[in-house]
Amino acid sequence: MQSRYNLVKYRVYEIVEQGKPGDTASLIFDWFIIILIVLNILGFIIGTLPGISFHRMLILFELFSVVVFTVEYALRVWTAPCNPHYRHPVYGRFSYMCSTFALIDFAAILPFYLTVTIGSVVDLRFIRIFRLFRLLRVLKLGRYSLALRVLGQVFKEKLSDLVISVSIVLVLIILSASILFFLEHPHQPEIYSSIPEAMWWAVCTLTTIGYGDIVPLTISGRIVTAIISILSIGIVALPAAILVSGYVEINGRNNRSSRRYVKTTQQLIIKRNTGKQKRWKSV
């Protein structure tokens, strides 16, 4: 009885977590969850439209989605000990529940239960804020998208470079806003009333958006603006360049690993077939 229980648990683990290649049930489950996540995001967007006539249908779909995601979360926690990293039946499950994807799964269903449990106690308008966390369901796609997993690996490996580049951008924003404040405040005290107000101009200028709602009037302010605009072309684009180079590097590394795996597998097959042929000849 216990062995059958373990077989069932491991089979469920293969379907919901491991994603065994060539497994039809696992493939159907993955695509079902992907489609359900996408439909949830679309339902959240449509639900913000005024005067929609199928509000009840959206509520029923929300209830169905929460039930599915709750069952999925429970199955993942139940089968977590099948993973060698979470082998212990108690501490292993607790460690899994603290993992990144498990926290995302839990956060995706938490707003519904908060609304149900404390919605009658506190102001419902406050509870609606938690509905924004439904957008976290799009992060669940990271389980099923190789590109998203590679992007997460890029953020992990290039985190120090990104922190340095973003820090440089923040320093440039504060420095340029401070300079423009002291140059323009005497001439435009209402617009450049403080350095935080000038930071809006700095962000628009550094990102080359240029709304034009805040512009310098003095000659010195325009010269500084021109210099900062030229410097920002390369500095602001630096984080994007780091992400792109990291993505290309990691993707190339994964492709080389895949080719080595295929080559090694082919060599083992050839070696095995050669050994069989030699045994047949000896017989």
C-alpha positions as CSV (number, residue, x, y, z in Angstrom):
1,M,0.0,0.0,0.0
2,Q,2.8,2.4,0.9
3,S,4.7,1.6,-2.3
4,R,1.6,2.4,-4.4
5,Y,1.2,5.6,-2.5
6,N,4.8,6.5,-3.3
7,L,4.4,5.6,-6.9
8,V,1.3,7.9,-7.2
9,K,3.1,10.7,-5.4
10,Y,6.2,10.5,-7.7
11,R,3.9,10.3,-10.7
12,V,2.1,13.5,-9.6
13,Y,5.6,15.1,-9.0
14,E,6.6,14.2,-12.6
15,I,3.5,15.9,-14.0
16,V,3.3,19.1,-11.9
17,E,6.9,19.8,-11.1
18,Q,9.5,17.8,-13.0
19,G,8.1,18.2,-16.5
20,K,9.4,14.9,-17.8
21,P,10.2,15.2,-21.5
22,G,7.8,13.4,-23.8
23,D,5.2,13.0,-21.1
24,T,1.8,13.8,-22.5
25,A,0.2,14.4,-19.1
26,S,2.9,16.8,-18.1
27,L,2.7,18.6,-21.4
28,I,-1.1,19.0,-21.1
29,F,-0.8,20.2,-17.5
30,D,1.9,22.8,-18.4
31,W,-0.2,24.2,-21.2
32,F,-3.3,24.2,-19.2
33,I,-1.6,26.3,-16.4
34,I,-0.1,28.6,-19.0
35,I,-3.4,29.3,-20.7
36,L,-5.1,29.8,-17.3
37,I,-2.5,32.3,-16.2
38,V,-2.8,34.3,-19.4
39,L,-6.6,34.2,-19.2
40,N,-6.4,35.5,-15.6
41,I,-4.3,38.4,-16.7
42,L,-6.8,39.2,-19.4
43,G,-9.6,38.9,-17.0
44,F,-8.0,41.3,-14.6
45,I,-7.5,43.8,-17.4
46,I,-11.1,43.4,-18.7
47,G,-12.4,43.7,-15.1
48,T,-11.2,47.2,-14.9
49,L,-13.4,48.4,-17.8
50,P,-16.5,50.4,-16.7
51,G,-19.9,49.0,-17.4
52,I,-19.0,45.5,-18.4
53,S,-22.0,43.2,-18.7
54,F,-20.4,39.9,-17.8
55,H,-19.1,40.8,-14.3
56,R,-20.7,37.6,-12.8
57,M,-18.8,35.5,-15.4
58,L,-15.5,37.0,-14.4
59,I,-16.3,36.3,-10.7
60,L,-17.0,32.6,-11.5
61,F,-13.8,32.4,-13.6
62,E,-11.8,33.9,-10.7
63,L,-13.3,31.3,-8.3
64,F,-12.4,28.5,-10.7
65,S,-8.8,29.8,-11.2
66,V,-8.3,30.1,-7.4
67,V,-9.4,26.5,-6.9
68,V,-7.1,25.3,-9.7
69,F,-4.1,27.3,-8.4
70,T,-4.8,26.1,-4.8
71,V,-4.9,22.5,-5.8
72,E,-1.7,23.0,-7.9
73,Y,0.0,24.6,-4.9
74,A,-1.1,21.8,-2.6
75,L,0.1,19.1,-5.0
76,R,3.5,20.8,-5.3
77,V,3.9,21.0,-1.5
78,W,2.7,17.3,-1.2
79,T,5.2,16.0,-3.8
80,A,8.1,18.2,-2.7
81,P,10.0,15.4,-0.9
82,C,10.3,13.6,-4.2
83,N,13.0,16.3,-5.0
84,P,16.4,15.3,-3.4
85,H,16.7,18.9,-2.2
86,Y,13.5,18.6,-0.1
87,R,13.8,15.0,0.9
88,H,12.6,15.4,4.6
89,P,8.8,15.0,4.8
90,V,8.4,18.0,7.1
91,Y,11.4,20.3,6.8
92,G,11.7,19.6,3.1
93,R,8.2,20.8,2.5
94,F,8.8,23.9,4.6
95,S,11.9,24.6,2.7
96,Y,10.0,24.2,-0.6
97,M,7.3,26.6,0.6
98,C,10.0,29.2,1.2
99,S,11.4,28.8,-2.3
100,T,10.9,31.6,-4.9
101,F,8.4,29.8,-7.1
102,A,6.4,28.5,-4.2
103,L,6.1,32.0,-2.7
104,I,4.9,33.3,-6.1
105,D,2.3,30.5,-6.2
106,F,1.2,31.3,-2.7
107,A,1.1,35.1,-3.4
108,A,-1.0,34.5,-6.5
109,I,-3.9,33.0,-4.5
110,L,-3.5,34.9,-1.2
111,P,-5.6,38.0,-2.2
112,F,-8.7,35.9,-2.8
113,Y,-8.5,34.3,0.7
114,L,-7.7,37.6,2.3
115,T,-10.8,39.1,0.7
116,V,-13.0,36.2,1.8
117,T,-11.7,36.0,5.4
118,I,-11.3,39.7,6.4
119,G,-13.4,41.4,3.7
120,S,-16.3,41.8,6.0
121,V,-14.2,43.3,8.8
122,V,-12.2,46.0,7.0
123,D,-13.1,48.4,4.3
124,L,-13.5,46.5,0.9
125,R,-11.9,49.4,-0.9
126,F,-8.7,48.6,1.0
127,I,-9.0,44.9,0.2
128,R,-9.1,45.8,-3.5
129,I,-5.5,46.8,-3.3
130,F,-4.7,43.1,-2.8
131,R,-6.3,42.3,-6.2
132,L,-3.2,43.9,-7.8
133,F,-1.2,40.9,-6.6
134,R,-3.2,38.8,-9.1
135,L,-0.7,40.2,-11.6
136,L,1.9,38.0,-9.8
137,R,0.3,35.0,-11.6
138,V,2.2,36.1,-14.8
139,L,5.4,35.3,-12.9
140,K,4.3,31.7,-12.7
141,L,5.0,31.5,-16.4
142,G,8.7,31.4,-15.4
143,R,8.2,27.7,-14.6
144,Y,7.3,26.9,-18.2
145,S,9.4,29.4,-20.2
146,L,13.0,28.6,-20.9
147,A,13.6,32.2,-21.9
148,L,12.3,33.6,-18.6
149,R,14.5,31.1,-16.7
150,V,17.5,32.2,-18.7
151,L,16.6,35.9,-18.0
152,G,16.4,35.1,-14.3
153,Q,19.8,33.5,-14.5
154,V,21.1,36.6,-16.2
155,F,19.8,38.8,-13.4
156,K,21.5,36.5,-10.9
157,E,24.9,36.4,-12.5
158,K,25.0,40.1,-13.6
159,L,23.5,41.5,-10.4
160,S,26.7,43.2,-9.3
161,D,27.1,44.9,-12.7
162,L,23.5,46.0,-12.7
163,V,23.7,47.5,-9.2
164,I,26.8,49.5,-10.2
165,S,25.2,50.8,-13.5
166,V,22.0,51.7,-11.8
167,S,23.9,53.4,-9.0
168,I,25.7,55.5,-11.6
169,V,22.4,56.5,-13.1
170,L,21.0,57.5,-9.7
171,V,24.1,59.5,-8.9
172,L,23.8,61.3,-12.3
173,I,20.1,62.0,-11.7
174,I,20.7,63.5,-8.2
175,L,23.8,65.5,-9.4
176,S,22.1,66.9,-12.5
177,A,18.9,67.8,-10.6
178,S,21.0,69.6,-7.9
179,I,22.9,71.6,-10.5
180,L,19.7,72.6,-12.4
181,F,18.0,73.5,-9.1
182,F,20.7,76.1,-8.2
183,L,20.9,77.4,-11.8
184,E,17.1,77.7,-12.4
185,H,15.5,78.2,-9.0
186,P,16.2,82.0,-9.0
187,H,14.5,82.4,-12.4
188,Q,11.7,79.7,-12.1
189,P,11.0,79.3,-8.3
190,E,7.6,77.7,-8.9
191,I,8.9,75.0,-11.3
192,Y,12.3,74.3,-9.7
193,S,11.0,74.7,-6.2
194,S,13.2,71.9,-4.8
195,I,15.7,69.3,-5.8
196,P,13.1,66.5,-5.8
197,E,11.0,68.6,-8.2
198,A,14.1,69.0,-10.4
199,M,14.6,65.3,-10.4
200,W,11.6,64.9,-12.6
201,W,13.3,67.0,-15.2
202,A,16.5,65.0,-14.7
203,V,14.7,61.7,-15.3
204,C,12.9,63.0,-18.4
205,T,16.2,64.3,-19.8
206,L,18.4,61.3,-19.0
207,T,15.9,58.9,-20.5
208,T,15.5,61.2,-23.5
209,I,11.7,61.3,-23.0
210,G,11.6,65.1,-22.9
211,Y,8.0,65.9,-22.1
212,G,8.8,69.6,-22.2
213,D,6.8,70.5,-19.1
214,I,10.0,71.5,-17.3
215,V,12.6,73.3,-19.3
216,P,15.7,75.4,-18.4
217,L,15.5,79.1,-19.4
218,T,19.0,80.3,-18.5
219,I,22.0,79.8,-20.8
220,S,24.0,77.9,-18.2
221,G,21.0,75.7,-17.5
222,R,20.7,74.8,-21.2
223,I,24.4,74.1,-21.5
224,V,24.2,71.7,-18.5
225,T,21.2,70.1,-20.1
226,A,23.0,69.6,-23.4
227,I,26.0,68.0,-21.6
228,I,23.8,65.7,-19.5
229,S,21.7,64.7,-22.5
230,I,24.9,63.6,-24.4
231,L,26.2,61.7,-21.4
232,S,23.0,60.0,-20.7
233,I,22.8,58.3,-24.1
234,G,25.4,55.7,-23.1
235,I,25.0,55.7,-19.3
236,V,21.2,55.1,-19.1
237,A,21.5,52.4,-21.8
238,L,24.2,50.5,-19.8
239,P,21.8,48.3,-17.8
240,A,20.1,47.1,-21.0
241,A,23.5,46.4,-22.6
242,I,24.5,44.3,-19.6
243,L,21.3,42.3,-19.7
244,V,21.7,41.7,-23.5
245,S,25.3,40.6,-23.2
246,G,24.5,38.4,-20.3
247,Y,21.6,36.8,-22.1
248,V,23.8,36.0,-25.1
249,E,26.5,34.6,-22.9
250,I,24.3,32.3,-20.9
251,N,22.3,31.2,-23.9
252,G,25.5,30.3,-25.8
253,R,26.8,28.4,-22.7
254,N,23.5,26.5,-22.5
255,N,23.7,25.6,-26.2
256,R,27.2,24.4,-25.9
257,S,26.2,22.2,-22.9
258,S,23.3,20.8,-24.9
259,R,25.6,20.0,-27.9
260,R,28.1,18.3,-25.5
261,Y,25.3,16.3,-24.0
262,V,24.1,15.1,-27.4
263,K,27.6,14.3,-28.5
264,T,28.3,12.3,-25.4
265,T,25.0,10.5,-25.7
266,Q,25.8,9.6,-29.4
267,Q,29.2,8.3,-28.4
268,L,27.8,6.1,-25.7
269,I,25.2,4.7,-28.1
270,I,27.9,4.0,-30.7
271,K,30.1,2.4,-28.1
272,R,27.3,0.2,-26.9
273,N,26.3,-0.9,-30.4
274,T,30.0,-1.6,-31.2
275,G,30.2,-3.8,-28.0
276,K,27.1,-5.7,-29.0
277,Q,28.5,-6.3,-32.5
278,K,31.8,-7.7,-31.1
279,R,29.9,-10.0,-28.8
280,W,27.8,-11.3,-31.7
281,K,30.9,-11.9,-33.8
282,S,32.5,-13.8,-30.9
283,V,29.4,-16.0,-30.6
